[in-house]
Amino acid sequence: MNSRVIPTLLAIVGIAATSSPSLAHGKPEHGGAFTEVREYTFEVVPKEQGEEKGEKEKQPHTEKMFFTVYVKDPALKPVTSGSGSLKILEAKKQVAEAALSPSGESFTANAELPHHGRYRVAIDFTPPGQKPIKANVSITVD
């Protein structure tokens, strides 16, 4: 490799390692997928329902999922009221939809997904007295 290429590659790797992927002022706190829209933060925590570790899965089957969605306002205070829904997509195909229900300092929803894999969760949420907000996160169901 050319001796001038190596320092350039190292500089690029250093910049990529230190640059922030977004300018979010919040951070994920529950181990979920995280995004920020209009200074509102959204964290989606998916959890598979019903199956115990070590149980054999029957094929074919669906994945029964429980979603917890944490929403924070621009002051990073939990939003505990509002309305919304989740649409779960695989590629461009919608595979599930569920309404969000308030639950303490979060919102919850249940949905059945067709299988393990990677999905996009589209969040439609309207905080009290505000315009609707659309957010997207990617999740992996193992």
TORKOL-4160 file (C-alpha; in steps of 0.2 Angstrom, whole numbers, padded with zeros to 4 digits, m for minus):
142
<pt num="1" X="0000" Y="0000" Z="0000"/>
<pt num="2" X="0006" Y="0017" Z="m0004"/>
<pt num="3" X="0014" Y="0026" Z="0011"/>
<pt num="4" X="0003" Y="0041" Z="0009"/>
<pt num="5" X="m0013" Y="0031" Z="0009"/>
<pt num="6" X="m0011" Y="0024" Z="0027"/>
<pt num="7" X="m0010" Y="0040" Z="0036"/>
<pt num="8" X="m0026" Y="0046" Z="0026"/>
<pt num="9" X="m0035" Y="0030" Z="0031"/>
<pt num="10" X="m0031" Y="0032" Z="0049"/>
<pt num="11" X="m0037" Y="0050" Z="0049"/>
<pt num="12" X="m0053" Y="0044" Z="0041"/>
<pt num="13" X="m0056" Y="0030" Z="0054"/>
<pt num="14" X="m0052" Y="0042" Z="0068"/>
<pt num="15" X="m0064" Y="0055" Z="0062"/>
<pt num="16" X="m0078" Y="0041" Z="0060"/>
<pt num="17" X="m0074" Y="0034" Z="0077"/>
<pt num="18" X="m0076" Y="0051" Z="0086"/>
<pt num="19" X="m0090" Y="0059" Z="0076"/>
<pt num="20" X="m0108" Y="0058" Z="0084"/>
<pt num="21" X="m0121" Y="0049" Z="0073"/>
<pt num="22" X="m0134" Y="0062" Z="0078"/>
<pt num="23" X="m0136" Y="0078" Z="0088"/>
<pt num="24" X="m0149" Y="0071" Z="0100"/>
<pt num="25" X="m0149" Y="0079" Z="0117"/>
<pt num="26" X="m0156" Y="0064" Z="0126"/>
<pt num="27" X="m0150" Y="0046" Z="0127"/>
<pt num="28" X="m0157" Y="0028" Z="0128"/>
<pt num="29" X="m0160" Y="0023" Z="0146"/>
<pt num="30" X="m0169" Y="0007" Z="0144"/>
<pt num="31" X="m0158" Y="m0003" Z="0131"/>
<pt num="32" X="m0170" Y="0000" Z="0117"/>
<pt num="33" X="m0169" Y="0008" Z="0100"/>
<pt num="34" X="m0168" Y="0027" Z="0101"/>
<pt num="35" X="m0172" Y="0042" Z="0090"/>
<pt num="36" X="m0176" Y="0060" Z="0092"/>
<pt num="37" X="m0188" Y="0071" Z="0082"/>
<pt num="38" X="m0192" Y="0089" Z="0085"/>
<pt num="39" X="m0182" Y="0088" Z="0102"/>
<pt num="40" X="m0194" Y="0074" Z="0108"/>
<pt num="41" X="m0185" Y="0058" Z="0112"/>
<pt num="42" X="m0192" Y="0040" Z="0108"/>
<pt num="43" X="m0185" Y="0024" Z="0115"/>
<pt num="44" X="m0193" Y="0008" Z="0109"/>
<pt num="45" X="m0190" Y="m0008" Z="0120"/>
<pt num="46" X="m0196" Y="m0024" Z="0111"/>
<pt num="47" X="m0199" Y="m0040" Z="0121"/>
<pt num="48" X="m0204" Y="m0057" Z="0115"/>
<pt num="49" X="m0219" Y="m0063" Z="0125"/>
<pt num="50" X="m0223" Y="m0080" Z="0132"/>
<pt num="51" X="m0209" Y="m0091" Z="0127"/>
<pt num="52" X="m0197" Y="m0097" Z="0140"/>
<pt num="53" X="m0178" Y="m0099" Z="0136"/>
<pt num="54" X="m0174" Y="m0116" Z="0130"/>
<pt num="55" X="m0191" Y="m0120" Z="0123"/>
<pt num="56" X="m0192" Y="m0127" Z="0106"/>
<pt num="57" X="m0200" Y="m0116" Z="0094"/>
<pt num="58" X="m0213" Y="m0124" Z="0082"/>
<pt num="59" X="m0212" Y="m0119" Z="0064"/>
<pt num="60" X="m0220" Y="m0109" Z="0057"/>
<pt num="61" X="m0225" Y="m0098" Z="0070"/>
<pt num="62" X="m0227" Y="m0079" Z="0074"/>
<pt num="63" X="m0218" Y="m0069" Z="0087"/>
<pt num="64" X="m0229" Y="m0061" Z="0100"/>
<pt num="65" X="m0221" Y="m0045" Z="0105"/>
<pt num="66" X="m0223" Y="m0032" Z="0119"/>
<pt num="67" X="m0217" Y="m0015" Z="0115"/>
<pt num="68" X="m0213" Y="m0002" Z="0128"/>
<pt num="69" X="m0211" Y="0016" Z="0121"/>
<pt num="70" X="m0203" Y="0029" Z="0132"/>
<pt num="71" X="m0206" Y="0047" Z="0126"/>
<pt num="72" X="m0198" Y="0063" Z="0133"/>
<pt num="73" X="m0202" Y="0081" Z="0129"/>
<pt num="74" X="m0189" Y="0094" Z="0124"/>
<pt num="75" X="m0185" Y="0097" Z="0143"/>
<pt num="76" X="m0181" Y="0078" Z="0144"/>
<pt num="77" X="m0196" Y="0075" Z="0155"/>
<pt num="78" X="m0207" Y="0059" Z="0153"/>
<pt num="79" X="m0222" Y="0062" Z="0142"/>
<pt num="80" X="m0236" Y="0052" Z="0151"/>
<pt num="81" X="m0251" Y="0057" Z="0141"/>
<pt num="82" X="m0255" Y="0058" Z="0122"/>
<pt num="83" X="m0260" Y="0046" Z="0108"/>
<pt num="84" X="m0252" Y="0036" Z="0096"/>
<pt num="85" X="m0248" Y="0020" Z="0087"/>
<pt num="86" X="m0234" Y="0009" Z="0080"/>
<pt num="87" X="m0233" Y="0002" Z="0063"/>
<pt num="88" X="m0221" Y="m0012" Z="0061"/>
<pt num="89" X="m0213" Y="m0014" Z="0044"/>
<pt num="90" X="m0202" Y="m0027" Z="0036"/>
<pt num="91" X="m0193" Y="m0019" Z="0021"/>
<pt num="92" X="m0208" Y="m0008" Z="0014"/>
<pt num="93" X="m0222" Y="m0021" Z="0019"/>
<pt num="94" X="m0232" Y="m0017" Z="0035"/>
<pt num="95" X="m0233" Y="m0033" Z="0045"/>
<pt num="96" X="m0242" Y="m0026" Z="0061"/>
<pt num="97" X="m0250" Y="m0011" Z="0069"/>
<pt num="98" X="m0254" Y="m0008" Z="0087"/>
<pt num="99" X="m0261" Y="0007" Z="0097"/>
<pt num="100" X="m0251" Y="0014" Z="0111"/>
<pt num="101" X="m0258" Y="0014" Z="0128"/>
<pt num="102" X="m0251" Y="0025" Z="0143"/>
<pt num="103" X="m0243" Y="0015" Z="0156"/>
<pt num="104" X="m0235" Y="0025" Z="0170"/>
<pt num="105" X="m0220" Y="0034" Z="0162"/>
<pt num="106" X="m0221" Y="0025" Z="0146"/>
<pt num="107" X="m0233" Y="0018" Z="0133"/>
<pt num="108" X="m0236" Y="0000" Z="0128"/>
<pt num="109" X="m0242" Y="m0010" Z="0113"/>
<pt num="110" X="m0244" Y="m0028" Z="0108"/>
<pt num="111" X="m0241" Y="m0035" Z="0091"/>
<pt num="112" X="m0238" Y="m0051" Z="0082"/>
<pt num="113" X="m0223" Y="m0052" Z="0070"/>
<pt num="114" X="m0222" Y="m0065" Z="0056"/>
<pt num="115" X="m0204" Y="m0071" Z="0062"/>
<pt num="116" X="m0188" Y="m0067" Z="0069"/>
<pt num="117" X="m0178" Y="m0054" Z="0060"/>
<pt num="118" X="m0175" Y="m0035" Z="0057"/>
<pt num="119" X="m0190" Y="m0023" Z="0057"/>
<pt num="120" X="m0193" Y="m0004" Z="0056"/>
<pt num="121" X="m0205" Y="0003" Z="0069"/>
<pt num="122" X="m0214" Y="0018" Z="0063"/>
<pt num="123" X="m0221" Y="0028" Z="0078"/>
<pt num="124" X="m0235" Y="0041" Z="0076"/>
<pt num="125" X="m0237" Y="0050" Z="0092"/>
<pt num="126" X="m0247" Y="0066" Z="0097"/>
<pt num="127" X="m0242" Y="0074" Z="0113"/>
<pt num="128" X="m0255" Y="0084" Z="0122"/>
<pt num="129" X="m0258" Y="0101" Z="0114"/>
<pt num="130" X="m0245" Y="0098" Z="0100"/>
<pt num="131" X="m0244" Y="0093" Z="0082"/>
<pt num="132" X="m0242" Y="0074" Z="0078"/>
<pt num="133" X="m0224" Y="0068" Z="0077"/>
<pt num="134" X="m0218" Y="0053" Z="0066"/>
<pt num="135" X="m0202" Y="0044" Z="0071"/>
<pt num="136" X="m0194" Y="0028" Z="0065"/>
<pt num="137" X="m0182" Y="0016" Z="0074"/>
<pt num="138" X="m0175" Y="m0001" Z="0068"/>
<pt num="139" X="m0176" Y="m0017" Z="0079"/>
<pt num="140" X="m0170" Y="m0034" Z="0078"/>
<pt num="141" X="m0181" Y="m0049" Z="0085"/>
<pt num="142" X="m0170" Y="m0064" Z="0090"/>
